[in-house]
Amino acid sequence: MTSPATDATARSPQATSLPALELGGLTKVFVVGRGGKKVTAVNNVSLHIGRGEVLALVGESGSGKSTIARLIAHLHEPSSGSMKLSGQVVPNNLRGAALTKFRKHVQMIFQDPYGSLNGLNTIGYILSRPLVIHGIARGKDIPAQVNTLLERVGLAPGATWAAKKPHELSGGQRQRVVIARALAARPELILADEPTSALDVSIRLDIMNLLLDLKDQEGLSMLFITHDLAGARYMADRVSVMYTGYIVEIGPSDQVIDAPQHPYTQLLRSAAPKPDEAMRPERVEARGEVPDLSNLPPGCPFEPRCPQARAACREGLPRMYDVGPGHQARCILHDPALAQQPLLHPERAPTV
């Protein structure tokens, strides 16, 4: 069984030429309720994150974004599929010392900074734990490293903040502590799960700028999970769009957001406020809600809501089509023959 990347491997010339993370056919099925109903939260997801790259994962609530982050962090075990870190296979069932070693390289920033910090402990103690667990500092060296971590995330002087407890900090300050805790392990990959959505609008940009600065300073790779296309564009080199557990579009940020090639991405874009148009979104033609993940419709899962659906959309899951340089979309509209079929829902067709 191959172990996750070691420090030596992560720093080797060969490792730096490999993607920081590769997922191959990652799938997660949950069994829920007394009847044993199966819910497929992540369905055959394959993607990669390059070294020093930020990949944004965008979609509605329930699309599977956070589940992917938890699978990568080994908070859940995948049902099937593979994962590589710096080119090395990561086993699906990590335990004990192997799991601790893996988490030195992959750290997570959660959505709720208060819920992810133990309110009984001081900030100094919270930040000391990864330093001790991963053998980074011992004894008298710990307070100095804690202070340095706090000052790197904009909380200076570090000694003052280290003596406080989480309830004494604002939401933005607590999220800076969570970021410092992730940095303490000196990871290669950061999983940022909606890291600004619980914060006041006025400080979201500060936290995003902090993450980008630290990414450049530390050479980090990052998965940035969000439902906000504007935030995705600001943060990410590439954007991947999820719907009902599937990747439906992926490509360079500007291409995906300015010229979306999947009807679901077009829906997300049309629903986003437009600051230069008095914050009024465009008219959204798609109808309905995200389908039950335990009973997805046959074919394309977006078909029941899609204003451009054709009969072929019900016949099987569409493949990913190349729609531009490094840009793919899972939609039969990019097949010239199938796109000629009549609309299934002509009443939803956009008017010219």
MOMO-V202589 format. One record per residue. N is the residue number from 1. RES is the residue in one letter. SS is DSSP state (h for helix, s for strand, l for the rest). PHI is phi in degrees with one decimal (999 if undefined). Layout:
n res ss phi
N RES SS PHI
N RES SS PHI
This chain:
n res ss phi
1 M l 999
2 T l -77.6
3 S l -86.8
4 P l -63.7
5 A l -55.5
6 T l -94.4
7 D h -58.1
8 A h -63.7
9 T h -65.8
10 A h -62.1
11 R h -98.7
12 S l -74.2
13 P h -57.0
14 Q h -64.8
15 A h -62.5
16 T h -68.2
17 S l -90.7
18 L l -97.4
19 P l -58.8
20 A l -63.9
21 L s -144.9
22 E s -134.1
23 L s -112.1
24 G s -126.5
25 G s 60.3
26 L s -67.5
27 T s -137.3
28 K s -134.5
29 V s -113.0
30 F s -98.4
31 V s -105.3
32 V s -126.0
33 G l 75.3
34 R l -68.4
35 G l -80.7
36 G l 69.3
37 K s -64.8
38 K s -97.9
39 V s -119.7
40 T s -92.0
41 A s -82.9
42 V s -132.6
43 N s -126.3
44 N s 55.7
45 V s -89.4
46 S s -124.8
47 L s -162.0
48 H s -140.3
49 I s -125.4
50 G l -74.3
51 R l -67.8
52 G l 75.8
53 E l -98.0
54 V s -109.9
55 L s -108.8
56 A s -91.4
57 L s -116.3
58 V s -120.4
59 G l 167.8
60 E l -68.9
61 S l -59.6
62 G l 88.2
63 S l -80.1
64 G l 110.0
65 K h -60.8
66 S h -66.8
67 T h -63.4
68 I h -60.9
69 A h -60.6
70 R h -70.2
71 L h -68.7
72 I h -63.4
73 A l -78.2
74 H l 63.4
75 L l -83.3
76 H l -124.4
77 E l -94.0
78 P l -67.7
79 S l -76.5
80 S s -163.4
81 G s 104.8
82 S s -134.7
83 M s -140.8
84 K s -124.4
85 L s -117.0
86 S l 51.9
87 G l 86.3
88 Q s -100.5
89 V s -65.8
90 V l -103.4
91 P l -60.7
92 N l -75.0
93 N l -120.1
94 L l -62.8
95 R l -142.9
96 G h 52.9
97 A h -62.6
98 A h -65.6
99 L h -69.2
100 T h -60.5
101 K h -63.0
102 F h -63.5
103 R h -72.4
104 K h -65.8
105 H h -95.4
106 V s -130.2
107 Q s -123.0
108 M s -120.5
109 I s -112.1
110 F l -88.7
111 Q l -66.7
112 D l -100.6
113 P l -66.8
114 Y l -73.6
115 G l -68.2
116 S l -96.4
117 L l -118.5
118 N l -78.4
119 G l -67.8
120 L l -82.7
121 N l -107.0
122 T s -75.0
123 I h -61.0
124 G h -61.1
125 Y h -65.9
126 I h -58.1
127 L h -77.4
128 S h -73.9
129 R h -61.0
130 P h -63.8
131 L h -63.6
132 V h -76.6
133 I h -59.7
134 H l -97.0
135 G l 66.7
136 I l -86.7
137 A l -148.7
138 R l -140.9
139 G l 52.7
140 K l -68.6
141 D h -74.6
142 I h -64.3
143 P h -57.5
144 A h -64.6
145 Q h -70.8
146 V h -61.9
147 N h -61.9
148 T h -63.7
149 L h -59.9
150 L h -63.8
151 E h -70.7
152 R h -67.1
153 V l -101.5
154 G l 89.0
155 L l -112.1
156 A l -127.0
157 P l -73.3
158 G h -57.4
159 A h -61.7
160 T h -66.1
161 W h -72.0
162 A h -62.5
163 A l -82.6
164 K l -85.1
165 K s -110.3
166 P h -54.1
167 H h -68.5
168 E h -87.5
169 L l -109.5
170 S l -76.8
171 G h -59.5
172 G h -65.7
173 Q h -66.5
174 R h -63.4
175 Q h -67.7
176 R h -64.6
177 V h -65.1
178 V h -61.1
179 I h -64.8
180 A h -61.0
181 R h -62.0
182 A h -63.8
183 L h -68.1
184 A h -58.2
185 A l -79.3
186 R l 58.4
187 P l -79.3
188 E l -94.7
189 L s -130.1
190 I s -111.1
191 L s -106.7
192 A s -102.7
193 D s -94.7
194 E l 49.3
195 P l -70.4
196 T l -116.9
197 S l -69.7
198 A l -91.4
199 L l -103.5
200 D l -60.9
201 V h -56.3
202 S h -65.1
203 I h -112.6
204 R h -62.0
205 L h -64.4
206 D h -60.1
207 I h -69.7
208 M h -64.1
209 N h -64.6
210 L h -60.6
211 L h -61.4
212 L h -67.4
213 D h -63.3
214 L h -67.1
215 K h -59.1
216 D h -69.3
217 Q h -67.0
218 E h -98.4
219 G l 66.8
220 L l -79.8
221 S s -102.8
222 M s -148.6
223 L s -102.5
224 F s -109.3
225 I s -96.5
226 T s -159.1
227 H l -105.2
228 D l -104.3
229 L h -64.5
230 A h -64.5
231 G h -64.8
232 A h -62.5
233 R h -64.8
234 Y h -66.8
235 M h -90.1
236 A l -107.4
237 D l -78.3
238 R s -132.4
239 V s -123.8
240 S s -118.7
241 V s -105.8
242 M s -111.5
243 Y s -147.5
244 T l 47.5
245 G l 89.2
246 Y s -105.5
247 I s -80.1
248 V s -107.0
249 E s -158.9
250 I s -153.2
251 G s 171.2
252 P s -56.8
253 S h -53.5
254 D h -62.1
255 Q h -66.2
256 V h -64.9
257 I h -85.6
258 D h -81.0
259 A l -136.1
260 P l -62.6
261 Q l -112.2
262 H l -118.5
263 P h -56.2
264 Y h -69.1
265 T h -62.7
266 Q h -62.8
267 L h -63.0
268 L h -59.8
269 R h -66.7
270 S h -67.9
271 A h -83.2
272 A l -75.7
273 P l -61.6
274 K l -113.2
275 P h -56.6
276 D h -86.1
277 E h -128.8
278 A l 56.7
279 M l 64.5
280 R l -90.4
281 P l -72.2
282 E l -70.4
283 R l -69.2
284 V l -101.4
285 E l -86.2
286 A l -65.6
287 R l -125.3
288 G l 90.2
289 E l -115.5
290 V l -60.2
291 P l -68.2
292 D l -63.7
293 L l -68.1
294 S l -87.7
295 N l -148.6
296 L l -67.7
297 P l -66.5
298 P l -65.3
299 G l 78.7
300 C l -72.4
301 P l -67.0
302 F l -88.3
303 E h -52.0
304 P h -61.2
305 R h -104.4
306 C l -84.8
307 P l -73.1
308 Q l -113.2
309 A l -65.4
310 R s -119.5
311 A h -59.0
312 A h -62.0
313 C h -66.7
314 R h -94.7
315 E l -93.5
316 G l 168.1
317 L l -64.8
318 P l -62.5
319 R l -82.3
320 M l -83.6
321 Y s -103.9
322 D s -74.3
323 V s -121.5
324 G s 170.2
325 P l -58.8
326 G l 66.7
327 H s -123.7
328 Q s -131.7
329 A s -141.1
330 R l -95.3
331 C l -154.2
332 I h -70.7
333 L h -64.3
334 H h -94.7
335 D l -104.7
336 P l -53.5
337 A l -70.6
338 L h -71.3
339 A h -67.1
340 Q h -82.6
341 Q l -65.0
342 P l -63.8
343 L s -67.3
344 L l -75.9
345 H l -127.2
346 P h -60.5
347 E h -66.5
348 R h -96.2
349 A l -60.5
350 P l -63.0
351 T l -86.7
352 V l -99.3
